[in-house]
Amino acid sequence: MNTIAILEQLNAQSSPDHLQKMKCFGINTETAIGVSIPKIRLIAKALKSNNIIASDLWNTNVHEARLLASIIIDPVIVTGK
């Protein structure tokens, strides 16, 4: 699966109601699309660990894509340990 397909999947899972709820938690919704964490985790489970896709997702600057990237990246890449 490529980054564009993942972004399309995230957009398909988005909800205007959830986007409004995100504002209540102080999340900048200018870069968010309104996908819940449980839905992001389901997508991450299907992707498994993938550092290249994680990097591409991070660079999109989409809030939920960055959350997904933080789940699928290998922690050694980030921490160096």
N, CA, C and O atoms as a DFTB+ gen file, in Angstrom:
324 C
 N C O
     1  1       0.848      -1.179       0.000
     2  2       0.000       0.000       0.000
     3  2       0.892       1.240       0.000
     4  3       1.905       1.277       0.698
     5  1       0.518       2.253      -0.779
     6  2       1.326       3.465      -0.830
     7  2       0.684       4.586      -0.007
     8  3      -0.424       4.447       0.512
     9  1       1.400       5.679       0.093
    10  2       0.960       6.789       0.934
    11  2      -0.367       7.376       0.469
    12  3      -1.225       7.697       1.291
    13  1      -0.539       7.515      -0.818
    14  2      -1.786       8.088      -1.346
    15  2      -2.972       7.195      -0.978
    16  3      -4.023       7.693      -0.575
    17  1      -2.807       5.889      -1.115
    18  2      -3.888       4.959      -0.764
    19  2      -4.205       5.028       0.724
    20  3      -5.366       4.925       1.120
    21  1      -3.191       5.200       1.535
    22  2      -3.399       5.294       2.985
    23  2      -4.140       6.586       3.323
    24  3      -5.048       6.581       4.154
    25  1      -3.760       7.685       2.686
    26  2      -4.460       8.954       2.911
    27  2      -5.918       8.861       2.461
    28  3      -6.806       9.413       3.111
    29  1      -6.162       8.171       1.362
    30  2      -7.539       7.962       0.909
    31  2      -8.322       7.140       1.925
    32  3      -9.496       7.408       2.182
    33  1      -7.660       6.131       2.504
    34  2      -8.310       5.309       3.524
    35  2      -8.621       6.141       4.765
    36  3      -9.694       6.002       5.352
    37  1      -7.698       6.995       5.164
    38  2      -7.937       7.874       6.307
    39  2      -9.104       8.820       6.013
    40  3      -9.977       9.017       6.858
    41  1      -9.113       9.396       4.829
    42  2     -10.204      10.306       4.457
    43  2     -11.550       9.587       4.457
    44  3     -12.568      10.170       4.833
    45  1     -11.557       8.330       4.039
    46  2     -12.799       7.559       4.023
    47  2     -13.309       7.297       5.442
    48  3     -14.508       7.107       5.645
    49  1     -12.405       7.288       6.421
    50  2     -12.767       7.031       7.817
    51  2     -13.070       8.320       8.580
    52  3     -13.438       8.271       9.754
    53  1     -12.922       9.458       7.933
    54  2     -13.090      10.736       8.641
    55  2     -14.552      11.032       8.947
    56  3     -15.468      10.534       8.292
    57  1     -14.729      11.857       9.962
    58  2     -16.069      12.222      10.400
    59  2     -16.070      13.691      10.843
    60  3     -15.245      14.087      11.666
    61  1     -16.977      14.488      10.310
    62  2     -17.065      15.886      10.750
    63  2     -17.343      16.004      12.251
    64  3     -16.850      16.923      12.904
    65  1     -18.132      15.076      12.796
    66  2     -18.413      15.093      14.237
    67  2     -17.139      14.880      15.044
    68  3     -16.908      15.548      16.052
    69  1     -16.318      13.944      14.589
    70  2     -15.068      13.676      15.317
    71  2     -14.122      14.876      15.194
    72  3     -13.403      15.202      16.139
    73  1     -14.126      15.515      14.055
    74  2     -13.292      16.702      13.872
    75  2     -13.683      17.790      14.867
    76  3     -12.813      18.467      15.415
    77  1     -14.973      17.963      15.103
    78  2     -15.442      18.941      16.090
    79  2     -14.998      18.547      17.501
    80  3     -14.614      19.406      18.294
    81  1     -15.050      17.255      17.811
    82  2     -14.617      16.783      19.131
    83  2     -13.128      17.052      19.343
    84  3     -12.693      17.353      20.455
    85  1     -12.356      16.941      18.263
    86  2     -10.914      17.168      18.369
    87  2     -10.618      18.602      18.812
    88  3      -9.655      18.844      19.540
    89  1     -11.448      19.550      18.371
    90  2     -11.272      20.947      18.771
    91  2     -11.383      21.098      20.281
    92  3     -10.680      21.915      20.877
    93  1     -12.266      20.313      20.908
    94  2     -12.457      20.379      22.361
    95  2     -11.203      19.979      23.125
    96  3     -11.008      20.383      24.271
    97  1     -10.345      19.173      22.475
    98  2      -9.110      18.727      23.119
    99  2      -7.920      19.586      22.728
   100  3      -6.778      19.254      23.049
   101  1      -8.183      20.700      22.030
   102  2      -7.121      21.622      21.670
   103  2      -6.289      21.187      20.475
   104  3      -5.187      21.696      20.274
   105  1      -6.794      20.258      19.683
   106  2      -6.074      19.798      18.496
   107  2      -6.311      20.795      17.375
   108  3      -7.445      21.204      17.127
   109  1      -5.244      21.181      16.703
   110  2      -5.350      22.094      15.576
   111  2      -6.037      21.364      14.430
   112  3      -5.441      20.493      13.795
   113  1      -7.264      21.712      14.171
   114  2      -8.039      20.997      13.158
   115  2      -7.794      21.520      11.741
   116  3      -8.394      21.024      10.787
   117  1      -6.924      22.507      11.598
   118  2      -6.577      22.971      10.248
   119  2      -5.815      21.899       9.479
   120  3      -5.873      21.847       8.251
   121  1      -5.105      21.049      10.206
   122  2      -4.336      19.985       9.555
   123  2      -4.909      18.599       9.867
   124  3      -4.286      17.587       9.545
   125  1      -6.075      18.548      10.484
   126  2      -6.704      17.271      10.843
   127  2      -7.871      16.981       9.903
   128  3      -8.424      17.882       9.273
   129  1      -8.232      15.689       9.826
   130  2      -9.355      15.310       8.964
   131  2     -10.489      14.644       9.737
   132  3     -11.562      14.419       9.177
   133  1     -10.274      14.329      11.003
   134  2     -11.355      13.803      11.835
   135  2     -11.463      12.296      11.884
   136  3     -12.553      11.748      11.716
   137  1     -10.350      11.613      12.111
   138  2     -10.349      10.147      12.224
   139  2     -10.034       9.784      13.669
   140  3      -9.104      10.332      14.261
   141  1     -10.799       8.869      14.234
   142  2     -10.590       8.473      15.627
   143  2      -9.352       7.587      15.771
   144  3      -8.921       6.933      14.822
   145  1      -8.799       7.584      16.966
   146  2      -7.616       6.767      17.263
   147  2      -7.882       5.277      17.026
   148  3      -7.027       4.615      16.439
   149  1      -9.015       4.717      17.448
   150  2      -9.243       3.290      17.174
   151  2      -9.205       2.959      15.677
   152  3      -8.713       1.899      15.292
   153  1      -9.712       3.842      14.848
   154  2      -9.669       3.609      13.403
   155  2      -8.246       3.710      12.874
   156  3      -7.856       2.957      11.981
   157  1      -7.474       4.635      13.423
   158  2      -6.064       4.762      13.030
   159  2      -5.300       3.504      13.432
   160  3      -4.461       3.017      12.674
   161  1      -5.585       2.984      14.608
   162  2      -4.911       1.758      15.062
   163  2      -5.235       0.563      14.177
   164  3      -4.372      -0.281      13.938
   165  1      -6.473       0.481      13.686
   166  2      -6.840      -0.610      12.778
   167  2      -6.053      -0.528      11.472
   168  3      -5.610      -1.547      10.942
   169  1      -5.886       0.671      10.966
   170  2      -5.097       0.852       9.745
   171  2      -3.639       0.477      10.012
   172  3      -2.998      -0.179       9.190
   173  1      -3.123       0.898      11.163
   174  2      -1.735       0.586      11.524
   175  2      -1.527      -0.917      11.649
   176  3      -0.486      -1.436      11.243
   177  1      -2.483      -1.602      12.194
   178  2      -2.376      -3.056      12.360
   179  2      -2.247      -3.739      10.998
   180  3      -1.489      -4.697      10.848
   181  1      -2.982      -3.247      10.020
   182  2      -2.911      -3.820       8.680
   183  2      -1.578      -3.498       8.001
   184  3      -1.078      -4.294       7.206
   185  1      -1.004      -2.336       8.311
   186  2       0.245      -1.926       7.664
   187  2       1.466      -2.585       8.284
   188  3       2.442      -2.873       7.593
   189  1       1.409      -2.819       9.579
   190  2       2.559      -3.314      10.342
   191  2       3.671      -2.260      10.322
   192  3       3.408      -1.101      10.004
   193  1       4.874      -2.633      10.647
   194  2       5.983      -1.689      10.722
   195  2       6.510      -1.394       9.315
   196  3       6.822      -2.310       8.554
   197  1       6.605      -0.114       8.983
   198  2       7.105       0.288       7.675
   199  2       7.685       1.694       7.787
   200  3       6.949       2.679       7.832
   201  1       9.003       1.774       7.829
   202  2       9.668       3.055       8.053
   203  2       9.547       4.015       6.872
   204  3       9.458       5.227       7.069
   205  1       9.545       3.497       5.672
   206  2       9.456       4.361       4.493
   207  2       8.084       5.028       4.428
   208  3       7.979       6.240       4.240
   209  1       7.037       4.222       4.585
   210  2       5.683       4.785       4.571
   211  2       5.491       5.726       5.761
   212  3       4.851       6.769       5.625
   213  1       6.031       5.374       6.913
   214  2       5.923       6.237       8.091
   215  2       6.539       7.610       7.806
   216  3       5.961       8.637       8.162
   217  1       7.689       7.626       7.176
   218  2       8.342       8.890       6.836
   219  2       7.497       9.696       5.854
   220  3       7.337      10.906       6.013
   221  1       6.962       9.029       4.850
   222  2       6.099       9.717       3.875
   223  2       4.845      10.279       4.539
   224  3       4.432      11.401       4.247
   225  1       4.241       9.495       5.432
   226  2       3.043       9.955       6.132
   227  2       3.356      11.164       7.012
   228  3       2.573      12.111       7.071
   229  1       4.494      11.130       7.690
   230  2       4.882      12.244       8.547
   231  2       5.006      13.530       7.731
   232  3       4.601      14.604       8.176
   233  1       5.568      13.404       6.538
   234  2       5.803      14.577       5.695
   235  2       4.524      15.178       5.107
   236  3       4.572      16.271       4.542
   237  1       3.397      14.500       5.224
   238  2       2.137      15.041       4.712
   239  2       1.621      16.190       5.575
   240  3       0.839      17.018       5.108
   241  1       2.052      16.241       6.820
   242  2       1.607      17.248       7.790
   243  2       0.128      17.107       8.151
   244  3      -0.456      18.039       8.705
   245  1      -0.487      15.968       7.849
   246  2      -1.863      15.681       8.248
   247  2      -1.808      15.066       9.643
   248  3      -1.064      14.112       9.871
   249  1      -2.583      15.598      10.566
   250  2      -2.542      15.167      11.965
   251  2      -2.655      13.644      12.105
   252  3      -1.817      13.011      12.748
   253  1      -3.680      13.071      11.507
   254  2      -3.907      11.625      11.646
   255  2      -2.837      10.803      10.932
   256  3      -2.491       9.712      11.386
   257  1      -2.315      11.312       9.828
   258  2      -1.232      10.620       9.131
   259  2       0.017      10.588      10.005
   260  3       0.744       9.594      10.016
   261  1       0.265      11.651      10.722
   262  2       1.408      11.680      11.635
   263  2       1.207      10.727      12.821
   264  3       2.151      10.079      13.273
   265  1      -0.016      10.652      13.311
   266  2      -0.289       9.684      14.376
   267  2      -0.037       8.262      13.876
   268  3       0.583       7.452      14.565
   269  1      -0.520       7.973      12.684
   270  2      -0.314       6.659      12.084
   271  2       1.175       6.391      11.888
   272  3       1.649       5.288      12.160
   273  1       1.902       7.384      11.424
   274  2       3.350       7.235      11.233
   275  2       4.051       6.886      12.541
   276  3       4.959       6.054      12.567
   277  1       3.623       7.526      13.623
   278  2       4.268       7.258      14.920
   279  2       3.997       5.845      15.425
   280  3       4.740       5.323      16.256
   281  1       2.935       5.233      14.924
   282  2       2.607       3.861      15.330
   283  2       3.384       2.847      14.501
   284  3       3.827       1.828      15.032
   285  1       3.557       3.110      13.203
   286  2       4.158       2.095      12.334
   287  2       5.664       2.203      12.176
   288  3       6.284       1.301      11.611
   289  1       6.272       3.286      12.661
   290  2       7.719       3.407      12.515
   291  2       8.437       2.529      13.546
   292  3       7.942       2.324      14.654
   293  1       9.588       2.026      13.170
   294  2      10.410       1.227      14.075
   295  2      10.989       2.164      15.133
   296  3      11.654       3.139      14.784
   297  1      10.752       1.890      16.425
   298  2      11.237       2.797      17.481
   299  2      12.747       3.004      17.465
   300  3      13.226       4.047      17.911
   301  1      13.496       2.046      16.968
   302  2      14.949       2.184      16.911
   303  2      15.344       3.333      15.971
   304  3      16.329       4.030      16.214
   305  1      14.583       3.519      14.920
   306  2      14.857       4.608      13.980
   307  2      14.723       5.960      14.685
   308  3      15.504       6.875      14.428
   309  1      13.755       6.081      15.552
   310  2      13.478       7.342      16.223
   311  2      14.415       7.569      17.408
   312  3      14.947       8.665      17.583
   313  1      14.612       6.536      18.214
   314  2      15.383       6.700      19.447
   315  2      16.866       6.419      19.281
   316  3      17.684       6.927      20.048
   317  1      17.215       5.622      18.295
   318  2      18.626       5.255      18.106
   319  2      19.096       4.188      19.079
   320  3      20.295       3.926      19.168
   321  1      18.170       3.561      19.818
   322  2      18.547       2.534      20.801
   323  2      18.067       1.193      20.355
   324  3      18.286       0.198      21.046
